[in-house]
Amino acid sequence: MMFSSLVFLFAFLPAVLSAYYLSSLSGPRYRNAVLLVFSYVFYFWSSGPILLILAFSTLVDYGLGILIDRSAARKRLGWVSLSIVFNLSLLAYFKYANFFVGELNHARVMLGSTPLTWTDVVLPAGISFFTFHKITYVVDVYRGVRRATLNLVDFALYIALFPQLIAGPIVRYHEISEQIKTRTETLEGFSWGIQRFCWGLVKKVVFANSCGEIADAVFSSPIEQLDTKTAWLGVFAYTLQIYFDFSGYSDMAIGLGLLFGFKLPENFNRPYSAHSITDFWRRWHMTLSHFFRDYVYIPLGGNRRSAVRTSLNLLLVFVLCGLWHGANWTFLVWGAYHGGLLMLERVTGWGRGEAEDYRVGRRLVTLLLVMIGWVFFRAPDLGRAADLLTLMFVPTNQAVSFDLAAVLHGRNLAFLLMAAVVLVLPPNFSAARFLMKERAPLAAAIRLGVLMSVVLYSVALIASGSYNPFIYFRF
């Protein structure tokens, strides 16, 4: 079930809101249980019996968290290590087993052997996200940042809370533990939540989907049907698509959280305004960056060691970041590419300076480097990525193919150009503040009218059955 589906908008969301607030009439005692039941329904709708894996692993980490909290110091490390190994083993099996067996069978065929018989493993939706949630819980308990919770419903809700279950943001336990136990729903928070969700829906359905149709047409076309202009067009469209798709999802998740009194962390801060790759990673998928910083980079020594060790730590973290995104050599190369750029910036000093510096040249260079990285991220394999990069930088020209021309219609091109405005806005401009928090009566009335119009248009697009995937659902 996707947030941008009619079932979610007109059946699931009204049902969970009604049940939640009716249960709150008797006090806050049952509201977490209600949210947990609906969160499991939400996950079951998307993944079916794979819900059992989520529930089982939740029970395991609930028990291990208590053992970590109550054990003597010499045993605590063993319990937290067991939890991390358990969770990473599940992630490795479900996310990477098909890849490793495929590579092994390819090698066996090259050597003249018979490939192994293998039934593909189904990837549980959101496993990359809820695995990291569970790791932050046990590590926070181990470090003494938070005590282990004895309330199984509260712990299960932290793992399965439906707004952030499938694609984040990654919420660390210490950021939300108090909100799970006690929070206050307000009319103002509910209003902001509705607005934030609606703007996220528009970003996804109107802008990301229009850009995505163009990007998919380019990346799926035979390479001989593309030239320099269409290669750049496809990469440019994907650059906008992945931002509006994922930031739109994050907006919807944050908005949904507000409906139930939760304040989820922000995940994006104008990443295409970055003046360096270092600055980009302070702005892009911030909850993932914070996770790797606090739970991998700093434990490895961070920047407290030698320059060589610091550079290796950066490279390792971003290789792991790439692998986290998927079982494909393209993701590994994408991660290593960003890690290499960060190492280079640290050596040359390019990444230093205030994020507020408005330097057009640096922003253009950073955007270009990010776009090159997106080629690896989007391409199905390294060969295709190499072909596209060759087309981008070795000029060729030919007529636009029929399949590509079919998606270059007025609506898609108009929304592509409107989406591109995000590339030229000042670094600290906040669309959320501009669109949601203006209190002047006339401005509020205009905002409400525009919002209702674009939301109705978005719903019409959804109802028409048009292109509507979420990129990060496959991670």
Residue pairs with C-beta under 8 A, 6 or more apart in sequence:
1 7
1 8
1 12
1 42
1 45
1 46
2 8
2 468
2 470
2 473
3 9
3 197
3 200
3 201
3 204
3 249
3 252
3 253
3 256
4 201
4 204
4 205
4 252
4 458
4 462
4 468
4 470
5 462
5 468
6 459
6 462
6 463
7 45
9 459
9 462
12 38
12 41
12 42
12 45
13 256
15 38
16 34
16 35
16 38
16 162
17 259
19 34
19 38
20 31
20 34
20 35
20 38
20 260
21 185
23 30
23 31
23 33
23 34
24 31
24 185
28 182
31 260
32 153
32 154
32 157
32 180
33 153
35 157
35 161
35 162
35 260
36 153
36 156
36 157
36 160
38 162
39 157
39 160
39 161
39 162
39 165
40 51
40 55
40 160
42 162
42 165
43 51
43 54
43 125
43 126
43 160
43 162
43 165
43 166
44 51
46 125
46 166
47 54
47 124
47 125
50 122
50 124
50 125
53 90
53 94
53 124
54 124
54 130
54 159
54 160
55 156
57 86
57 87
57 90
57 134
58 134
58 155
58 156
58 159
58 160
59 152
60 83
60 86
61 83
61 86
61 87
61 134
61 137
61 138
61 155
61 159
62 152
62 155
62 156
64 79
64 80
64 82
64 83
64 86
64 138
65 83
65 137
65 138
65 141
65 148
65 149
65 155
66 148
66 150
67 75
67 79
68 76
68 79
68 80
68 83
68 138
68 141
68 142
68 148
69 141
69 147
69 148
70 148
71 79
76 142
77 142
79 138
79 142
80 138
80 139
80 141
80 142
83 134
83 135
83 138
84 135
84 138
84 139
87 131
87 134
87 135
88 131
90 127
90 131
91 127
91 128
91 131
93 121
94 121
94 122
94 123
94 124
94 127
95 123
95 127
95 128
95 326
95 327
96 323
96 327
97 121
98 118
98 120
98 121
98 327
99 327
99 328
100 327
101 116
101 118
104 116
105 115
105 116
105 118
108 114
108 115
108 116
109 115
123 474
125 166
125 473
126 165
126 166
126 167
126 473
128 324
128 325
128 475
129 164
129 165
129 166
129 167
129 168
129 170
129 475
130 159
130 160
130 165
132 170
132 291
133 158
133 159
133 170
133 171
133 173
134 159
135 295
136 170
136 172
136 173
136 174
136 291
136 295
137 155
137 158
137 159
137 173
139 295
140 146
140 172
140 173
140 174
141 147
141 148
141 173
145 173
145 174
146 173
146 174
146 177
149 155
149 177
154 180
154 181
157 180
158 171
158 173
158 176
158 177
158 180
159 165
161 171
161 257
161 262
162 256
163 252
163 253
163 254
163 256
163 257
163 260
163 262
163 264
164 170
164 171
164 253
164 257
164 264
166 470
166 472
166 473
167 246
167 249
167 253
167 470
167 472
167 473
167 475
168 249
168 250
168 253
168 267
168 285
168 287
168 288
168 472
169 250
169 253
169 254
169 264
169 265
169 266
169 267
169 286
169 287
170 287
170 288
170 290
170 291
171 264
171 265
171 287
172 287
172 290
172 291
172 294
175 265
176 262
176 264
179 261
179 262
179 263
183 260
183 261
183 262
184 261
185 259
185 260
185 261
186 261
189 258
189 259
189 261
190 258
190 259
192 255
192 258
192 436
193 254
193 255
193 256
193 257
193 258
193 259
194 255
194 259
195 255
195 435
195 436
195 451
196 251
196 252
196 254
196 255
196 258
196 432
196 436
197 251
197 252
197 255
197 256
197 259
198 255
198 451
198 455
199 251
199 255
199 431
199 432
199 435
199 436
199 451
200 247
200 248
200 249
200 250
200 251
200 252
200 253
200 254
200 255
201 248
201 252
201 455
201 458
202 248
202 454
202 455
202 458
203 244
203 245
203 247
203 248
203 251
204 244
204 245
204 248
204 249
204 252
204 470
205 458
205 461
205 462
205 468
206 415
206 454
206 457
206 458
206 461
207 240
207 244
207 248
207 415
207 418
207 419
208 240
208 241
208 242
208 243
208 244
208 245
208 248
209 461
209 466
209 467
209 468
210 411
210 412
210 414
210 415
210 416
210 419
211 237
211 238
211 240
211 241
211 244
211 412
211 415
211 416
211 419
212 237
212 238
212 241
212 245
212 467
212 469
213 407
213 412
213 467
214 233
214 234
214 237
214 404
214 407
214 408
214 412
214 416
215 234
215 235
215 237
215 238
215 241
215 378
216 467
217 234
217 403
217 404
217 406
217 407
218 226
218 230
218 231
218 233
218 234
218 235
218 237
218 238
218 404
219 234
219 238
219 378
219 379
219 380
219 384
219 388
221 230
221 401
221 403
221 404
223 384
223 387
223 388
223 391
225 398
225 401
225 403
225 404
226 234
226 388
226 391
226 401
227 391
227 396
227 397
227 398
228 391
228 392
228 394
228 395
228 396
228 397
229 397
230 391
230 400
230 401
230 404
231 388
231 391
231 392
232 392
234 388
235 371
235 374
235 375
235 378
235 388
235 392
236 371
236 420
237 416
238 374
238 378
239 272
239 367
239 370
239 371
239 374
240 416
240 419
240 420
240 422
241 471
242 374
242 377
242 378
242 471
243 268
243 271
243 272
243 422
244 419
244 422
245 470
245 471
245 472
246 267
246 268
246 285
246 471
246 472
247 267
247 268
249 470
249 472
250 266
250 267
250 268
251 432
253 264
254 264
254 266
254 267
257 263
257 264
265 286
265 287
266 286
267 285
267 286
267 287
268 283
268 284
268 285
268 286
269 282
269 283
269 286
270 283
270 422
270 425
270 427
270 428
270 429
270 430
271 280
271 283
271 284
272 367
272 370
272 422
272 423
273 283
273 363
273 425
273 426
273 427
273 428
274 280
274 282
274 283
274 284
274 355
274 363
274 366
274 370
274 427
275 353
275 355
275 357
275 359
275 362
275 363
275 366
275 427
276 345
276 350
276 351
276 353
276 362
276 366
277 338
277 341
277 342
277 345
277 351
277 366
277 369
277 370
278 342
278 345
278 346
278 351
279 351
279 355
279 366
280 366
280 370
281 289
281 338
281 342
282 289
282 355
283 355
288 321
288 324
292 317
292 320
292 321
293 317
296 316
296 317
296 320
297 313
297 314
297 317
300 313
300 316
300 317
301 309
301 310
301 313
302 310
302 313
303 310
303 313
305 313
307 346
307 347
310 346
311 343
311 346
311 347
314 339
314 342
314 343
314 346
315 336
315 339
315 340
315 343
316 339
317 339
318 335
318 336
318 338
318 339
318 342
319 332
319 335
319 336
319 339
320 335
321 335
321 338
321 339
322 331
322 332
322 333
322 334
322 335
322 336
322 338
323 331
323 332
323 335
324 475
325 331
325 334
325 335
325 377
325 475
326 474
326 475
328 380
328 381
329 381
329 382
330 376
330 377
330 379
330 380
330 381
330 382
330 385
331 376
331 377
333 376
333 382
333 385
334 373
334 376
334 377
337 372
337 373
337 376
338 373
341 369
342 351
344 350
345 351
355 427
356 427
356 428
358 426
358 427
367 423
372 389
375 385
375 388
375 389
375 392
376 382
376 385
379 385
379 388
400 408
425 431
435 447
435 451
436 447
438 444
438 447
461 468
462 468
